[in-house]
């Protein structure tokens, strides 16, 4: 009897723990072929002439893929790394290693699903099946109390019904060993330069450094509830809402270095220590589920403008100039500029800051919200298509989420907080016109 080989196509699931496609492949196949593709599509130039994936986000991705390879090697496996279109790379690899089936986790945003369809079509030409798994949500689709087409558009209703009528599945096991074919050329991890990106410039005001990978994710998850870190775990980020916990897990969640179920069950384990903040962490996980399921239900319609004529009439005539000032932190509003300085320097800002910066761009500067969403896509190391575009569309009044994710104080921008490490030239009592950005 011939051996069965399954190719595991990693994308935004860069972990060996609680990873269904990896564990299922190990159980059902004699040999497993793990593959990761650096798709040039994600490093092409966007409308502003910058890379779709910025250098900080790319560096975090490179670290996460390197850590995945290390973890696979620790259990006897290997990770094949290639640069190119997965639809062109996977079929030849499948033929070379006599693969019987290809596994991957299903995505929901249109760019990711388009790539999956291209791969599926290419594999079908060589009579191979692309098997889809669901591994990016807290609640499994099959456990929801309603079919996808009937998911409530209101987050409050969605939350109430899911929490009442569904359960979060337990985490699955971690493979102890993995048997890969005899791999002749595993490939090298690309450099930032190889991806046509520059090295990020270190900013000494950056008080948080994110290292990509599953091991760093698990360390961060453990630190959240450690006794010596409780003061920092829920420390409000600069000028953030007192109700927002700052776990800073989102970069690892976005790349699947840790699963939502892992986070959830760790939170439940420590819920007694700080019920208020642990409940808010669970709320954040539910919002992630909500936006993914909304994309699954509505597709691009979830973030499509309802009336293009009305949309165009609301934007400023000089929105290009205003957008440049916003993204460079040159608006003259201390907190807005500090938020953008921090984003540009670190690739991370907390959710409250994102709401403020987005609301200011849309409501005060009257700039097309999609410009801001695309800029966040480039810069954020925790970029996730559904959450990023779903949140921006909500703030712009495009979709029907109905409830604000965070209660932002209704203050004029001029009155917002001015104490921030990233406001280095602001002097108390100075006028906004006196502010000089760095």
C-alpha distance (Angstrom), angle and dihedral (degrees) to the residues before:
residue distance angle dihedral
X1 . . .
X2 3.81 . .
X3 3.77 120.7 .
X4 3.79 120.5 -102.8
X5 3.81 116.9 -128.6
X6 3.81 123.8 -169.5
X7 3.80 122.0 -165.6
X8 3.82 112.4 -144.1
X9 3.79 110.6 -154.0
X10 3.79 108.5 -155.9
X11 3.81 118.9 -155.7
X12 3.82 120.5 143.4
X13 3.81 93.9 -6.5
X14 3.81 102.3 80.8
X15 3.80 99.2 164.8
X16 3.78 141.4 88.2
X17 3.84 95.8 -147.7
X18 3.82 121.1 81.7
X19 3.80 89.0 0.1
X20 3.80 110.1 141.4
X21 3.79 98.2 -168.9
X22 3.80 92.3 53.8
X23 3.80 96.2 44.2
X24 3.82 92.5 44.4
X25 3.80 91.2 49.5
X26 3.81 91.8 49.8
X27 3.81 90.5 50.1
X28 3.80 97.5 45.9
X29 3.80 104.0 34.5
X30 3.77 135.2 62.8
X31 3.79 89.4 -143.2
X32 3.79 132.7 21.4
X33 3.80 124.8 -153.7
X34 3.85 111.5 -160.5
X35 3.82 114.1 -161.5
X36 3.80 135.5 -178.7
X37 3.81 123.0 -172.3
X38 3.79 124.7 -160.0
X39 3.78 95.9 -146.1
X40 3.85 112.7 -150.9
X41 3.81 87.1 -145.8
X42 3.80 89.2 77.6
X43 3.80 92.9 50.3
X44 3.79 98.6 47.4
X45 3.78 120.9 114.2
X46 3.79 118.0 -85.8
X47 3.79 127.9 -145.7
X48 3.82 91.5 -78.6
X49 3.80 91.8 54.6
X50 3.81 94.0 -108.4
X51 3.77 127.9 114.4
X52 3.79 115.5 -81.8
X53 3.81 85.2 -129.1
X54 3.80 113.9 42.9
X55 3.79 125.2 -141.7
X56 3.82 96.5 -101.0
X57 3.78 92.4 50.7
X58 3.81 91.2 44.3
X59 3.81 92.5 50.1
X60 3.81 90.4 52.8
X61 3.81 89.1 49.9
X62 3.81 92.4 50.0
X63 3.79 90.8 51.0
X64 3.81 90.9 49.0
X65 3.81 94.1 50.5
X66 3.82 90.4 46.8
X67 3.81 89.7 52.2
X68 3.80 91.5 49.0
X69 3.80 90.0 53.1
X70 3.80 90.5 49.8
X71 3.81 92.4 49.8
X72 3.80 92.1 48.7
X73 3.79 90.5 49.9
X74 3.81 89.5 50.8
X75 3.81 89.4 62.9
X76 3.80 94.0 43.6
X77 3.80 99.6 -90.9
X78 3.78 139.1 108.5
X79 3.79 137.6 -141.5
X80 3.78 120.2 -134.6
X81 3.80 110.4 -143.5
X82 3.77 122.3 -162.4
X83 3.81 136.8 168.7
X84 3.79 113.8 -137.5
X85 3.78 147.1 60.0
X86 3.83 108.7 -36.9
X87 3.82 89.8 -140.1
X88 3.81 88.1 61.9
X89 3.80 97.3 38.3
X90 3.81 105.8 43.0
X91 3.84 100.9 54.8
X92 3.85 94.9 54.8
X93 3.81 90.2 46.1
X94 3.79 89.6 49.3
X95 3.80 90.9 52.6
X96 3.81 93.6 43.8
X97 3.81 93.2 53.3
X98 3.83 96.7 35.3
X99 3.80 93.2 -117.0
X100 3.81 117.8 -169.0
X101 3.81 99.0 -166.2
X102 3.82 141.6 1.7
X103 3.81 123.6 -135.2
X104 3.78 127.9 -160.5
X105 3.81 141.5 153.3
X106 3.78 115.6 -102.8
X107 3.82 118.2 -116.1
X108 3.82 128.4 -155.1
X109 3.83 109.6 -156.1
X110 3.79 114.9 90.9
X111 3.82 99.2 -116.3
X112 3.79 91.9 52.0
X113 3.81 94.2 43.8
X114 3.81 90.4 48.4
X115 3.81 89.4 56.0
X116 3.81 90.3 48.7
X117 3.80 90.2 51.9
X118 3.79 91.4 50.3
X119 3.81 90.2 51.8
X120 3.80 91.9 45.8
X121 3.81 91.0 52.0
X122 3.80 92.6 47.2
X123 3.81 92.3 49.1
X124 3.78 92.6 46.9
X125 3.80 89.1 59.0
X126 3.80 88.0 64.5
X127 3.82 91.5 41.8
X128 3.81 96.3 -106.0
X129 3.78 126.7 136.8
X130 3.82 124.5 -132.1
X131 3.79 105.3 -147.3
X132 3.80 116.0 -153.9
X133 3.80 123.7 -144.2
X134 3.81 130.1 -174.2
X135 3.78 110.2 -130.3
X136 3.79 111.0 136.0
X137 3.80 102.1 77.0
X138 3.78 135.4 75.6
X139 3.81 93.0 -134.5
X140 3.78 116.4 45.6
X141 3.79 113.6 -122.5
X142 3.79 90.7 -123.2
X143 3.82 91.0 56.3
X144 3.80 97.0 54.5
X145 3.83 116.1 113.2
X146 3.81 90.1 -126.7
X147 3.80 138.4 36.2
X148 3.80 117.1 -98.3
X149 3.80 92.6 -103.5
X150 3.82 90.5 57.6
X151 3.80 99.3 46.0
X152 3.83 108.0 133.1
X153 3.79 113.4 -107.0
X154 3.79 89.1 -145.4
X155 3.79 111.5 86.1
X156 3.81 91.6 -149.7
X157 3.81 92.1 56.2
X158 3.82 91.4 43.0
X159 3.81 91.1 51.6
X160 3.80 94.5 46.4
X161 3.80 95.4 49.8
X162 3.79 96.0 42.3
X163 3.80 94.5 48.8
X164 3.81 91.3 46.0
X165 3.80 100.3 43.6
X166 3.83 107.1 24.6
X167 3.77 138.2 61.0
X168 3.79 132.0 -148.6
X169 3.78 110.4 -117.5
X170 3.80 118.7 -122.8
X171 3.79 118.8 -104.2
X172 3.77 115.3 -91.9
X173 3.79 126.0 -126.7
X174 3.78 130.5 -82.3
X175 3.81 119.0 -119.7
X176 3.79 110.8 -109.0
X177 3.78 92.7 -157.7
X178 3.78 136.7 7.7
X179 3.79 127.6 -157.5
X180 3.80 114.0 -148.7
X181 3.80 127.3 -177.0
X182 3.78 119.2 -101.6
X183 3.80 97.9 -76.9
X184 3.80 113.4 -155.9
X185 3.80 97.8 -175.1
X186 3.80 117.2 22.1
X187 3.79 91.5 172.9
X188 3.78 130.8 -131.6
X189 3.77 129.5 -87.8
X190 3.81 107.5 -106.1
X191 3.78 122.2 -121.9
X192 3.79 125.3 -126.0
X193 3.77 87.7 -107.6
X194 3.79 89.1 53.2
X195 3.79 87.6 55.9
X196 3.83 89.6 50.7
X197 3.80 92.9 -107.9
X198 3.79 133.3 126.3
X199 3.78 124.9 -125.4
X200 3.83 111.1 -94.6
X201 3.79 115.4 -106.4
X202 3.80 112.5 -120.7
X203 3.80 115.7 -123.1
X204 3.84 113.7 -156.7
X205 3.82 90.2 -145.8
X206 3.80 90.2 65.8
X207 3.80 102.9 109.0
X208 3.81 94.8 177.4
X209 3.79 123.8 59.0
X210 3.80 116.9 -170.4
X211 3.79 119.3 -152.2
X212 3.78 114.7 -165.7
X213 3.78 125.9 -127.3
X214 3.78 145.0 70.7
X215 3.78 94.4 -84.2
X216 3.80 92.4 54.4
X217 3.82 89.2 46.3
X218 3.79 92.7 54.3
X219 3.79 90.5 46.4
X220 3.81 90.5 52.8
X221 3.79 91.2 47.0
X222 3.79 90.2 52.4
X223 3.80 92.8 46.1
X224 3.80 92.3 55.6
X225 3.78 91.4 71.0
X226 3.79 101.2 29.6
X227 3.80 114.8 119.0
X228 3.79 93.8 -124.0
X229 3.77 92.5 52.8
X230 3.80 103.5 44.1
X231 3.76 91.7 99.8
X232 3.80 90.4 56.1
X233 3.78 98.1 36.8
X234 3.75 94.5 70.0
X235 3.75 96.2 23.8
X236 3.75 106.4 135.9
X237 3.76 112.7 -116.2
X238 3.77 114.5 -122.3
X239 3.79 110.4 -50.5
X240 3.79 90.6 -17.4
X241 3.76 126.5 150.3
X242 3.78 114.7 -79.4
X243 3.79 86.7 -130.0
X244 3.79 97.0 59.1
X245 3.80 119.4 94.1
X246 3.77 114.4 -147.9
X247 3.81 105.3 -146.1
X248 3.84 91.6 150.0
X249 3.81 90.0 -150.9
X250 3.79 94.3 126.1
X251 3.84 97.6 95.2
X252 3.80 91.3 58.6
X253 3.80 92.9 41.0
X254 3.81 90.5 53.2
X255 3.82 92.5 58.2
X256 3.78 94.2 37.4
X257 3.81 93.8 -114.9
X258 3.79 83.2 138.9
X259 3.80 126.2 20.2
X260 3.78 125.3 -125.0
X261 3.80 88.4 -120.3
X262 3.81 91.1 56.5
X263 3.78 90.0 52.3
X264 3.80 92.9 44.5
X265 3.79 96.4 51.9
X266 3.80 91.8 45.3
X267 3.80 88.9 52.3
X268 3.81 91.2 48.5
X269 3.79 90.0 50.9
X270 3.81 90.4 57.4
X271 3.79 98.9 32.8
X272 3.81 93.3 114.2
X273 3.81 92.7 61.1
X274 3.79 96.3 63.1
X275 3.83 111.8 -2.2
X276 3.80 95.5 177.4
X277 3.78 96.5 56.4
X278 3.79 96.4 36.5
X279 3.81 88.4 53.9
X280 3.79 88.7 53.3
X281 3.80 90.7 51.2
X282 3.80 89.1 53.6
X283 3.80 88.9 47.8
X284 3.79 88.9 56.9
X285 3.81 90.3 52.9
X286 3.81 89.6 51.2
X287 3.79 91.4 52.5
X288 3.80 88.7 54.2
X289 3.79 90.1 52.5
X290 3.79 91.5 46.3
X291 3.81 94.6 54.6
X292 3.81 92.8 45.8
X293 3.79 92.0 50.1
X294 3.81 91.0 46.1
X295 3.80 89.2 56.0
X296 3.78 89.3 47.0
X297 3.82 90.4 51.2
X298 3.80 101.4 39.4
X299 3.80 105.7 18.8
X300 3.81 114.0 -161.7
X301 3.80 90.3 -16.1
X302 3.81 87.1 77.9
X303 3.81 90.5 70.0
X304 3.81 100.0 26.6
X305 3.79 119.4 116.4
X306 3.77 111.8 -108.6
X307 3.78 93.7 -146.1
X308 3.81 118.5 20.2
X309 3.81 93.0 -170.6
X310 3.79 90.9 55.0
X311 3.80 91.1 44.5
X312 3.79 93.0 51.9
X313 3.80 92.4 47.9
X314 3.81 91.6 57.3
X315 3.80 98.7 56.3
X316 3.79 123.3 92.6
X317 3.79 119.6 -104.2
X318 3.83 90.3 -126.3
X319 3.80 95.8 41.6
X320 3.81 91.7 135.0
X321 3.79 91.7 61.9
X322 3.81 92.7 41.8
X323 3.80 91.6 50.1
X324 3.82 91.7 52.6
X325 3.80 90.6 51.8
X326 3.82 90.7 48.5
X327 3.79 96.7 49.0
X328 3.83 92.8 45.3
X329 3.81 93.2 47.6
X330 3.79 94.3 -113.8
X331 3.81 102.0 125.9
X332 3.80 94.8 110.0
X333 3.81 91.7 -122.7
X334 3.83 105.3 116.4
X335 3.79 100.5 -144.9
X336 3.80 94.9 41.2
X337 3.78 91.1 50.2
X338 3.81 92.2 45.2
X339 3.80 90.7 51.9
X340 3.80 91.5 52.0
X341 3.82 92.3 44.6
X342 3.79 89.3 53.2
X343 3.80 92.4 47.0
X344 3.80 92.3 50.2
X345 3.80 92.9 45.9
X346 3.81 100.3 43.2
X347 3.80 109.5 16.5
X348 3.79 89.3 -125.7
X349 3.81 138.7 87.9
X350 3.77 126.9 161.1
X351 3.79 121.5 -100.6
X352 3.78 94.5 -104.8
X353 3.81 90.1 55.8
X354 3.80 90.1 49.2
X355 3.77 90.6 54.2
X356 3.80 91.9 50.2
X357 3.81 94.9 46.6
X358 3.80 93.0 45.8
X359 3.78 93.9 46.2
X360 3.79 91.2 49.8
X361 3.81 93.1 50.4
X362 3.80 92.7 48.6
X363 3.79 104.0 35.1
X364 3.80 104.2 28.1
X365 3.80 103.8 30.1
X366 3.84 94.8 31.6
X367 3.80 93.3 -137.8
X368 3.81 123.2 156.7
X369 3.81 104.8 -91.2
X370 3.81 93.5 -138.4
X371 3.81 89.5 68.3
X372 3.78 89.7 59.1
X373 3.79 93.3 44.9
X374 3.81 90.9 51.7
X375 3.80 90.7 48.9
X376 3.79 91.3 52.0
X377 3.81 87.9 49.0
X378 3.79 89.4 56.9
X379 3.79 97.0 44.6
X380 3.81 110.1 31.9
X381 3.79 115.1 92.4
X382 3.82 87.4 -158.9
X383 3.80 94.1 51.5
X384 3.79 112.1 155.2
X385 3.84 116.4 174.9
X386 3.81 97.9 -138.9
X387 3.81 96.6 44.6
X388 3.79 96.0 40.9
X389 3.80 99.2 45.8
X390 3.79 93.2 34.5
X391 3.80 92.8 54.4
X392 3.80 93.9 45.1
X393 3.79 91.2 48.9
X394 3.78 90.1 50.5
X395 3.80 93.2 51.7
X396 3.80 88.7 47.8
X397 3.81 90.2 52.4
X398 3.79 92.6 -117.8
X399 3.80 101.9 123.1
X400 3.78 131.3 42.2
X401 3.79 102.7 -116.1
X402 3.84 86.2 132.4
X403 3.81 97.3 -164.5
X404 3.78 127.4 75.8
X405 3.77 112.3 -123.4
X406 3.77 93.2 -141.0
X407 3.80 130.4 20.0
X408 3.79 103.3 -120.5
X409 3.78 114.9 -165.3
X410 3.79 110.9 -110.4
X411 3.79 96.8 -122.2
X412 3.78 128.1 145.1
X413 3.80 108.2 -105.2
X414 3.80 90.7 -115.5
X415 3.81 90.0 63.7
X416 3.79 96.9 52.2
X417 3.80 121.2 119.5
X418 3.81 116.4 -72.5
X419 3.82 100.4 -169.2
X420 3.77 108.6 100.9
X421 3.80 136.5 125.3
X422 3.78 88.8 -125.9
X423 3.82 92.2 58.7
X424 3.76 97.1 78.5
X425 3.79 101.5 155.7
X426 3.79 101.2 38.5
X427 3.79 114.1 114.4
X428 3.82 122.8 -162.6
X429 3.76 110.4 -101.2
X430 3.79 94.5 18.8
X431 3.75 119.8 133.3
X432 3.78 119.6 -115.7
X433 3.78 89.1 -113.7
X434 3.83 88.4 61.3
X435 3.80 92.9 57.8
X436 3.80 114.6 111.9
X437 3.82 116.2 -164.9
X438 3.78 118.8 -138.5
